[in-house]
């Protein structure tokens, strides 16, 4: 089991990142060995990016009176972190694609034949 203290020193932020990580890939709590180390590395990277919130995480900014709005913590998982966590749990790295059987007697069966 991955503990918040392993992710970072800000306990609240580390817990939030861990919870979002579990939503994306529920198996991360049960990973061991290399899988656990990989999941921890991904979560630590998200934590670090969230703490520093560089230019790529700026949602909007104004000049007077100077204001910068950042994206939410969940958006820090967009792209590679989400795909990587899902891959650790044996999920597809491509989300949103149909899964199921495609009978050969229908037109779609010619595209994705049943095996």
C-alpha positions as semicolon CSV with decimal commas, in nm:
position;residue;x (nm);y (nm);z (nm)
1;X;0,000;0,000;0,000
2;X;0,126;0,346;-0,092
3;X;0,116;0,596;0,194
4;X;0,070;0,973;0,151
5;X;0,402;1,044;0,327
6;X;0,580;0,851;0,048
7;X;0,435;1,091;-0,209
8;X;0,520;1,421;-0,043
9;X;0,536;1,627;0,274
10;X;0,207;1,818;0,224
11;X;-0,023;1,552;0,370
12;X;-0,348;1,697;0,233
13;X;-0,214;1,733;-0,120
14;X;-0,050;1,389;-0,111
15;X;-0,377;1,231;0,006
16;X;-0,573;1,406;-0,269
17;X;-0,327;1,288;-0,534
18;X;-0,342;0,933;-0,395
19;X;-0,723;0,932;-0,399
20;X;-0,735;1,059;-0,759
21;X;-0,474;0,799;-0,853
22;X;-0,695;0,525;-0,702
23;X;-0,994;0,651;-0,901
24;X;-0,791;0,625;-1,222
25;X;-0,629;0,291;-1,136
26;X;-0,787;0,114;-0,835
27;X;-0,517;-0,154;-0,827
28;X;-0,238;0,082;-0,715
29;X;-0,316;0,002;-0,352
30;X;-0,230;-0,363;-0,408
31;X;0,077;-0,329;-0,632
32;X;0,406;-0,472;-0,513
33;X;0,766;-0,464;-0,632
34;X;0,837;-0,281;-0,957
35;X;0,470;-0,200;-1,017
36;X;0,448;-0,027;-0,679
37;X;0,772;0,162;-0,746
38;X;0,642;0,273;-1,086
39;X;0,307;0,389;-0,942
40;X;0,488;0,576;-0,666
41;X;0,714;0,748;-0,920
42;X;0,411;0,862;-1,122
43;X;0,231;0,992;-0,813
44;X;0,544;1,172;-0,692
45;X;0,583;1,340;-1,032
46;X;0,220;1,458;-1,019
47;X;0,281;1,584;-0,665
48;X;0,593;1,773;-0,773
49;X;0,416;1,925;-1,075
50;X;0,123;2,027;-0,858
51;X;0,350;2,193;-0,601
52;X;0,546;2,389;-0,860
53;X;0,255;2,449;-1,098
54;X;0,459;2,576;-1,387
55;X;0,345;2,767;-1,692
56;X;0,175;2,468;-1,853
57;X;-0,072;2,449;-1,563
58;X;-0,185;2,813;-1,581
59;X;-0,557;2,822;-1,656
60;X;-0,586;3,202;-1,681
61;X;-0,403;3,513;-1,575
62;X;-0,470;3,883;-1,549
63;X;-0,246;4,183;-1,522
64;X;-0,449;4,416;-1,301
65;X;-0,480;4,334;-1,013
66;X;-0,229;4,058;-1,091
67;X;-0,398;3,720;-1,068
68;X;-0,307;3,371;-1,185
69;X;-0,555;3,080;-1,183
70;X;-0,421;2,728;-1,202
71;X;-0,593;2,413;-1,318
72;X;-0,725;2,173;-1,053
73;X;-0,528;1,880;-0,913
74;X;-0,718;1,624;-1,123
75;X;-0,597;1,792;-1,443
76;X;-0,239;1,718;-1,336
77;X;-0,314;1,356;-1,428
78;X;-0,416;1,442;-1,787
79;X;-0,233;1,245;-2,052
80;X;0,066;1,031;-1,964
81;X;0,009;0,991;-1,587
82;X;-0,342;0,854;-1,641
83;X;-0,234;0,619;-1,919
84;X;0,065;0,498;-1,717
85;X;-0,138;0,426;-1,402
86;X;-0,401;0,237;-1,604
87;X;-0,130;0,036;-1,776
88;X;0,009;-0,069;-1,437
89;X;-0,332;-0,214;-1,356
90;X;-0,347;-0,406;-1,681
91;X;-0,589;-0,162;-1,841
92;X;-0,574;-0,029;-2,189
93;X;-0,362;0,278;-2,241
94;X;-0,622;0,400;-2,487
95;X;-0,941;0,506;-2,316
96;X;-1,289;0,532;-2,458
97;X;-1,268;0,253;-2,713
98;X;-1,542;-0,004;-2,742
99;X;-1,491;-0,344;-2,595
100;X;-1,695;-0,650;-2,678
101;X;-1,757;-0,901;-2,944
102;X;-1,823;-0,822;-3,306
103;X;-2,009;-1,101;-3,487
104;X;-1,874;-1,196;-3,829
105;X;-2,218;-1,184;-3,993
106;X;-2,244;-0,806;-3,940
107;X;-2,048;-0,536;-4,127
108;X;-1,852;-0,438;-3,820
109;X;-1,734;-0,799;-3,795
110;X;-1,523;-0,741;-4,103
111;X;-1,340;-0,460;-3,928
112;X;-1,299;-0,627;-3,586
113;X;-1,355;-1,001;-3,632
114;X;-1,419;-1,214;-3,329
115;X;-1,128;-1,438;-3,238
